[in-house]
């Protein structure tokens, strides 16, 4: 049995580059129920950027914007819109993580670096991923601060949480022909293995298609599906994303919940738009999936999808884009044993996405 040369404890956080961190923090608070628990900015000694740490369950988002006009964050937002810049993974030893990945071909963006304050030492290192996305390795050790040096705790007075518990998986879109490159990169550089894969026969309509492979670490805690467009009669949803994001990047973030019906009801009350699946999807759902703990009529009313595999079943739903660009969106997922990604739902989901794409004039 081979040794895991890159043991990962968990997904530490996602950092988004956004046009206005304060407004973005308000949105994620009031709509998605994340609490702002710490801040970095002028008040804490940062002269070029402002960041808000948003938390719900075990999920952490960092929303960062620039304080000066000529800044990489502004250039990133001008090119991509608000989007995920950094996927941070907690490790036990940053020096080892950076050394092992560099030796296997990773492009180093930031060598191992230690930041220290009165709460201890935090170590980080960064490598390049697809497009402008980066992986950051974080070694927390005995660091006891609220998040990282430069951040100060703030009193969290926000909206009630909606029940999001953790990040389930993070999906990246890449150009045609690049998916297998990044599969090999994950295998060689990160020591990940392929959990499953889907071809254009699995995910297609008469007009467009995509292909996808899912990579995961040795513990199964970190899952990264990679999508690429497949050739079709018209432009696929992946091509639309690549056009408006101006290159590869994180397409959607899937969030676990223990009660998807409750979570979706609250999000709908807060005006979150979800992709709507045709009611015909539910006609044969009971026969296809079998017994579940939830009420099928309620699932249909809320537009929640269901799929079953050999390990159990899952429930899932997808939001519309989070901004005017048809790029980043979210998935809400509740798992009952299933480790899959809703293969039985792909056809209905793809049709729904294609319908929204046509409304935007991008099909």
N, C-alpha and C positions, 0 to 999 in steps of 0.2 A: 504494500500500500504506500503510495507516494505521500510525502510530507507536504502539508499546506504551507507554502512559503509566504503566503500573504493572509494570515488569519485576521478576519474582520469581525469586530464586535457588533457593529450595527451601522445603520445609516445615521450619521451624526446630525446633519442638517442639509437643507438646500439653500443656496444663496441665489437670490434673484437680483439682476440689475434692472432697475425701474426708473421711470422718469421723475417720480416724486415719491420718495419713501414714506413721507408722512401721510399722504393721501392713500397710498397703497396699503399702509398699515390699518388705516381706518376702514378700508374696503374689506380686508381679510378679517378684521374684527367684527364689523357689523353684519357681514354676509356669511362668512364661513365659521365664525365663532372662535377664531384664534385670539389669544390674549397677548398684547404687547407686554413683555416682562423685562426687557432690557433695551438700552439704547446706547449707540455710539454717535457722537456728533460734536458740534462746537462746544457744547457744555462739558464734554468729557475730554476735550483736547484734540479732537480730530479736526483738521483744517480743510480737508479736501472731499470728505464724504460723510454721509449720514446713514446709519443703519438701525433698523428695528428688529429685535428678536421676537418672533411670533410663535406661540406654543399652544398646542392642544393635544392632549394625551401624550404619546411619546414622539409626536411629530414636531419638528422645529423648522421654521422658515426664517431666513434672514433677508430682509428687504433693504436694498442699498441703492442710494442715488448720489450723484456728484453735487458738490457745493460750489464748484468752479466750472466755467464753460469749457475750457480745453482739457478734457479728461477722458480717459479710456471708457469710463462708464457711459458718458454721453454718446461717444462714438458707437459703443455697443448697442445702446438703445435706439439710436438713429438707424442703425442697420437692421436690427432684429426686432425692435419693439421690446416691451417688458418680457423678460424670459429668464430661464434658469441659466446661470453662469457657472455655478460650482455645485458639484455633488460631493459632499463631505462624508468620508467614511472614518469611523473611529477604529483605531488600531492600537495595539499594545506598545509598538516600537516604531516610531516614524523613521528613524535612521535605517532600520532593516527594511521597512516597506519601500522606501525610496531607493535603497540600494538594490533590492531584488527586482523591482520593476524597471529601473534604469538598465540593469544588466541584461534584461530581456527585451530591450528596445523602446522603452517609454521615453518620450520627449519631456525633459524636466523643465517646468515653468518656474518653479521656486524650489531651490534646494532646501533641505531640512533647516528649520529656523526655530529658535526658542524665543518666546515672549514671556516676560516676567512682570508681575506686580506683587502687591502685598498678599495675594491669595495663592501664589505659587507660580509654577512654570507651565506654559502650554506650548507644545511643539507641533509644528505643521510642515507639510511639504506638498507640492502641487505638480501634477503631471497633466499633459494635454490629452483630451479625448476628441470626439468628433466635432467638426466645426470649431466654434469658439468655446465649447463646453470644456470644463476642466474637472478632474478628480483631485480633491484635497484629502490627504491623510491627516488625521487629528489624533494626537496622543495627549490624553487628558491627565494621566498619571494621578498625582495627588492634588491637581488644581482644584481649588474650592470656590473660585469666583462664580459669578452668576452665569457667565458664558465664556468670555475671553477677555484678555487685557484690553482696556480701552472702553469696554462696555460697563455701564452702571445700571443696577436694577431700577425699575420704575414700578410704581404701584399699578397693578393691573385692574382697571375699572373698565370692563368691556361688556359685550353682549354675551349671552349664555352660550356655552359650547353647543355644537350640533351633534356631537357624538363621534367625531373622527378620532380614531385611536392611534394610528401609526401609518407610515408610508408602506404600502404593499409592494409596488414596483414602479419603475421609472422608464418610460418608453422614449427611444430616440429615433428620429427619422433621418435617413441618409439617402444619398443619390443612388440611382440605378447602378448596380455593379459594385457597390461599396459594402453591402451587408456582410458578405463572407469575409472581407478584409477585417472588419471589426469583430466578427466571430473569432477569427484566428488571433486577433490582437488580445481579446479577452482571455483566450485559452493560453497563449504564450506569456503575455505580460502580466496578467492578473491571476492566472491559475484557475479561472472559472471553467465551468463545463456547460454544454448545451443541455438545457432542460427539455426543450421541445422546439418544433419548427412548423411553420405553416406555409404552404405554397399558394400560387395564384389560383389553383383549383379550389382551395379552401376559402379564400377571401377574394371574391370577384362578383361582378355583375356583367351584363351584356356590354358595358361600356368601359369599365376600368377594373384594376386589380392591384393587389399588393402582396408582398412576401414578407415573412417575419420569422426571426429566430430569437429564442429566449435564452439568455446566459445567466447563470447563478453562481454564487460563491460556494465554498465547501460546506457552509452551515445551512444554506438554503434561505438565509435571512435577506440577502441582497439579490434582487432579480432585475435584469435589464433587458427587456425586449428591444430588438432592433428591427425597424421596418425599412423596406425600400420599395419603390414603385415597380410594378410589372407592366409590360407593354400591353396597351389596350386601345380601343377605338378612340377614347377621349382621355382627358387629363384625370389622373387619380387624385384622391384626397391627399396622398403623400406628396405628389407633385405640386398641388396647391399650397401645401404647407411650405415646401422648399422654396417656392417662388416668393411667398410673402414673408417668410423668415429670412430670406436671402441666404440659404444654405442649411446644412444639417443642424439639428438641435433637439432639445427635449420637446416632444409633441404633447405628452400628457403625463400627469402624476396620478397614480392610483392610491386612494386612501381607504384603509380598513375602517369598518364600523361594526359594532356588535348588534345594531338594530337599524338596518338600512331603511325600513319604512319610516321610522321616527326621524332619522336624519334627513331623508328626502322631503318629508312633509315640512320640516322646519326650513330647509333650503328653498323650497317652493314659496313658502310664506315670505321669504326674504328676496324674492324675485330672481332666483337663479334659473336660467334657462337650461332645460335638459333636451337632449335629442329625443324626439318622439317616434316610437316604433309603431307601425301600423297595427291596428287591433287584430288583424288576421294572424299576427304572430302568436297570439294567445289561443287560437282556435284548437290547436293540437298540442299545446304546451303540457297539459296534464298527462297526456298519454306518453309524451316523449321523456318527461323528467320523472314522473311518478310522485310518490308521497314526499312532501316537504312540510316543515313546521309552520310555514307562513300561509296566509290566505291568498289563493290565486286571484280572487276578485280584487283584493286590495293592491296586489302587485300590478295588475292590469290598469287599475285606476291611477297608480303612480307612475306607470311606464317602466317598471323595473324588469330586467331580463333575468332568466334563470337558465342554468346549464348544469348537467351532471356528467361526472366521469367515474372511473373505477374507484376513486378515493372518497367520493361524496358529491356535494353540489355547492354551487355558489350563486349569489345574486349580485347583479351589477347594473349600473346606470352611468351615463356619460353626460357631462354638461356641454353646452355650447362653448365657443371660444370666449376667453376672458377679456378680450379687447377687440377693437374693430378689425384688426388683422385676423384672418382665420388661421391662427397658430395654436398657442398653448390652451389646453383645456384640462378638465379633471374627470377622474373616474371615482365613483364610490362603490366599494365592493364589500360584501359580507361572505365569508367562507365558512362552509360546514364540511370540512375534510378535504374538499377539492383543492388541488395544487395547480389547477389549470387556469386558463385565461378566457374561457367562454367560447370554445370553438363552435359550439352549436348555435351561438348567437351572431357569429361573424357575418353571415349572409344578411340577416335583418338589419344589423348595425350598419353594414356597408351601404345598403340601399338607403337608409335614413341619412347617412352622411352625404351620399351622392345627391340626394334631394336638396339638402341645405346648400351644397356646393353649386347646384344649378341655380338656386335663387340668387347667389352672389355673382352669377355670370362667369363662373370659373370652371365649368365642366368641359 
